[in-house]
Amino acid sequence: MQTVNLGIVAHVDAGKTSLTERLLYDTGVIERLGSVDAGTTRTDTGEIERRRGITIRSAVTAFAVRDRQVNLLDTPGHSDFVAEVERALGVLDAAVLVLSAVEGVQPHSRRIMRVLRSLGLPTLIFVNKIDRMGARTDELVADVRRLLTPAVVPLGTVHAPGTPAAAFRLHHPRYDPSAAHRLAEALAAHDDHLLAALVDDLPPDPDRIDQALRTQVAAGQVHPLLFGSALSGAGVPELLDTIATVLPASPPAEPEPRARVFAIVRDPSGERVAYLRSYGGQLRARQRIVAYRREPDGRTTATRARITRLDVVDATTDQAAPTRLCAGQIARVAGLTGVRLGDQLGSPAGLDGRSYFPAPTVEAVVRPRDPARTLALHAALLDIADTDPFLETRVAPDGGTSVLLYGEVQREVLAATLAEAYGIEAEFGPVRLMHVERPTGTGTAVEIIGHGFFGTVDFRVEPGSGVDYRLEVELGSLPLAFHKAIEVATRAALDQGRHGWPVTDIRVTLTHSGYWSPITTAGHFRDLAPYVLMQALAEAGTRVFEPCRRFEAEVPADRLGPVTSYLSRLGARIDGTDDSAAGWRVGGVLPARLEPQAQRFLPDLSSGEGLWSSVPGGDRLVSGDPPRRPRTDGNPFDRVEYLRFLAQPRHRH
C-alpha cells in the first residue's frame, strides 16, 4: 500500500478541523462526526483545544482511500501557533490548503501559500463552506489567482452556492470536452504535447491531461482547486478521489535509516513522546540509534539515543499493527531522551536548519501568583519549551521569567497550560516588542593571562550573517572543553548587546588564547569570554532595529488618498496599491509599535469601511536614541563592569 503524508493547513476558522473530521468519517475511521464547537473532534484532543475550539498542536491520524494510506496532519490555523505549522511542513508529501468560500483569501493563508510554493510542495486548494450564505465561487477563484498563485486549476463547478443544497461537480476531461480544453490550456505552459495540440486546434488527449496534471502537481507547478462543505459533505468524495489519484505518494525508500522528529508531546502519564517521519531503512523498539542536530552556527552534532517504545500510525484495523517504522510511515516513539524537534535519527542528510516563518517578536514577563512557586514556574516553562523551539525563556531581574510569544492567544493558552498541567497560577506582565542589535563595524578586545585572569581570550567581532563563531587559533591550543566553554559562553552572552537586545548578524572570531595548567578551568573561560566579547562589541558599535509588520488595508475607492497619506506620515512604507472588489488594497511595511495607532485611525479615515490585516514584516533601523531592554542579571552596574567582576578568578570558589 502506498503512503501519503498529507497536511491540512488553513487560516483560523476556515474549517480545517471539521474537514479532517469529515475525511475520517467518510473513510470509515470514525462512526460519528465530531464537532469543533462541542469539543468532540478526533484530532483536537487537548482539554484547552476542546474548550477554545482551536487547534494548538499538530495531530496525526490516518485513513485509507483506494490503495493508499493517508497519514493526515491537522495543523493549527491561528498565526500564534505558526511554529507547529512549520514543523509539520518539513515532513509532508503534500498539503491541502483550506479556504472559506465566505471569508476568502486571508493573510495567514497567503503566508502559508508562500511557504508551500517555496518548498515546491504539492498542494490542493479546497474551498470550504459553499453552503453558507455569502459563499463565492468565480470571484474567489480570481482572488486565489491574484493573491495566492496564478497556477490554479479548478477541477469542477459549484451548483446553488450559498444554500443548503450547494453541491460540487467534478468535470473529468474524458467525458467533458470543454473541461478537457480548459485543463489543457492550464497545463500547456509546462507540457509541449498539450501546447502543440492547442496550437494545431486538435482535441487534447485525456490520458495526456491526466498524466500532465499528476506530473505538474507533484512538481508544485499547478494547484488543483475543489469546492465543498465539511459540514454537509459536499465535494468531499471528489477531494478524496483527487487525493488518491492526483497527489504523489511518498518517494522511494532511501537505503539507510533516516527519520525526522517533527513533534514532541507528553502523554497522559507524563512520558515524553516524539513523532517521527521515516525516509528510509527501518526502526524498531529497543534499537539504539544516532540522532543528528543542526546547531545555530551550522555545525552538525550527534548523540546516541535508544527507542524504548514505537507505535506506527496505521489506518488498517483488520491486521496487527506494524512493529517497525519503514520509509514514508509516521510513528510515536518513546525513550529518545535529549532528542529535540528537528533532529534526525540515523542520518544527517537534509538537515538545513532553515526557518520559513519569523521568530516571535513579543516579550512578556510571567510570575506565579504564589511567590514560593517561582522556581517551579521556571521549570515548567523550560519543560514546555522542550516541545516548542520558538518559546524562549530567560530569568528576569525580579525573579520572574520572560518568554517570547507570537500574540495574545498564545499567551492565554500558555497561562491555561501552566494552570491545568502544572498547577501554577501565573500572571503575565505588559508585553514589549523585541528589538535586535547588529554590529556597525569591527572591534577587538583581549585579556591576557596573568593580568588578574587565569586565561587569555582575544576576540574580533564584525558584521556577519546570523551568529557566526570562528577560530583563528589552532584547535589544540586549548583543551577541547575550554574551547567549548568559550563558544557556549559567547553565544549565551549575545542574548544581550550594548542596549540589552539580542545581537544578530555578527561574526565572532577567537584570535588568541592561552591558559595556566593545572590552575585554569573551563569555568574561568565561561566567565571571561562574555567580558571580552562585550568590550569588543563596544568598540565595534551596534545599532538597534525594531520589528515591523507587513500590512494590507482594504479601503473604499474614494478614501485611498487620505489613507495612504496618513500611513506615510505615520512612518509606513507603501509598497503598492491595487483595486479589489471593495475598492483599493494598500500594501506596505510599518513599524510594529505604530500598528495599533494605524488600526485605531483607519475606521475614521475610511468611513468605517476599512479592513486591516498584517503579518510579521522583518525589521528596520531605529532612528534617534534606541530603547533599552531591561537586563536579566539584576545588577545595577554597567554590564561590562559586572562581567569583569564575575571574570576575576579571586571571586571563584
Steps between C-alpha positions, in 0.01 A plus 500: 500500500629846409538765767425873475585734788244776454473825692180700547592869526283811517425836653313469829125423467525386137365160608823301499423277800142445382637387163737258674203360692297458181787320323530255789124445502465447126787246501354302792761588763237649734133407531371843600596851396652704778443871548756775555247703700415202719866402541445147367735490201752220455808719460441778757569278800636754749260644755599855406445424130156358570398790722623776266403326175842553338788272404816567702713193434537313174317170518559185293235254393463268201245370251505280191371601157532257210853357514642774721547564869475871569671621816311818573659786696245754627698818572405817693338779301564789738813698416609490868579129450683530171797308647286184498422553131868545414600171660222311322590640157846347523370141494210524254465347156211733415259750652138609482456875547149568628328833422158624601260574213371794705813658654719407203877549490621624839844623611613178665388305192730714285792449735452120501465486122824693453680239709330210320607643165856564618521135607353380171257292707210347302193691617126466445273795579163410655244781527279410796157629616334527159165442676530817709323821408739731317711219352695608190628286214628666180593819686691295756690313228607838362621601849696175531672566167584856598595455867624140532615359166413545132564128448163387636288241314130476596387140455123558500208733560271586791122479483274709724781666701394671821209260559461173694472323163846612386687226314825456310529316172838370383558540123706215359681577173412156361128577503492880474674649194470858628660400831774319308573815302514719813735258676720469192534881486599511867754218465647590159751745648698200631405237239609529137263225376192677638629832367546353152146357505357839594702680230382248237141527631491126574293343777731448800563141604328428838773253598763763428307751709482258795871427475592870470279589797665240724850597384451874545324466835789283624745770389300777670439669162119500515247477782162329449206683658185332627192630683291339771363503852647309792169520686270372223760278334464666160817473295675272750474181285654698214777620731571142608509388137750777419716405799502139381569563132678834458726555801841327500578226748803502728826476304688168475676384816854615562751217558608613848279573803389863525209641701419858603352613833216744422307507828558428868214460747434372849260207522242481783755324723751783446732294279681689223389374157652603166330481160729376221460490123721239333677542166687171480622191678318357801467593867364278775455498875813453716721611212795732565536780247706816443311831507639788293434869566576816301630763743435875450856550374450237229692219672349153510522321834415141585373322812397143567142410588299184565142433396301342784157496335389545138139523376453539124202710388287254303165524320433124482290332767481146365858403572767545764653847525850530349786459745766664283513850358568495125542768234206738469343396831446702817543365851469606862827419676594506868841489662683760290639695794674818391370489143346830389265618228663497157756233593549206265563140594742289299630762256568877484387522135259787441573686823499862384381683814290740293200680651216598268306713746639792705586458867265655759549869568301553822653455845311478829607425858299229674490459878321254726225638718663309783862628522606170655438334163748713303745215443216263412372750243839532335537120489152465348577755228823318416304176475245661265780654293635147449203442266505848343834632366360853454407535869817660637531570872740695723508602865387862553661738754214467749505120500224459242551327167472677166366313197487580129152470351318545172189661644215522748341162423827318556541684831152394614567138401834504682334630816235228478766232444695613807184488712360170377812293428733634769265644763661846482283810489705754302468868419646664190639851509468757219638384167787680328627470147830321451772694319835371372850648485745473212868599503590807297875440465793292618616488862768309689570433867744284695566396859844349562576218737671620817335845495247397762368210291582129467450496122553698180215588267533728197188566292430679172137581422364626167178491297397155378195283442309360796743416783823374345771380744846424356850405609827653382693301759600137474237269642772343714598835656253429780340185639180426311290567812647852519415570135147377562466719811608811304260434213199418720561805720544723196172391342316541830647850552364616164151476652566856624698756305603853594135606519374174651354349181611175332791547259473346154678513164837492676824310448706431813855372448728368775843628390720416804463276804704363789472333842696399811510130567375363733351816654270611217157339473220515243307714746762775475442521126122495544533814712774669298365456146183715545706780658746514209218463247312801638815711482551406135133566428523843664792587273317375191180681590147372448178635355153402620230381258130488580249238378263590218168373369414443135144628469208506259221756531184474291328838466222652289615650170432859607707462822823375343671841511432582868600149614829485309586855606441421866697174488794676335502771768484229764820343369369223273670404176229454237599220262204529265126521448263296287128495451281246678133416516460738796698789351880513539752283679802681648808298590820593680719474809448681830693493831314261731477762777291722269254232386248558786487869408442420133223257587341754735481773235411284199120497566484881506717532188299241305144597603484190716554263207874435521641153570851447647711185502870443558777243540859534630703712260867495600661797678640847442759727660381700802551872452606714796586357842434124495288344774673288763392155604500428877804291596458146623783507752328744735830676578498882516846533340585529134493155342865504392610590852273236647644236267850606599397451862391145418813428296747574779639165623515616862121486511481137399452233767 
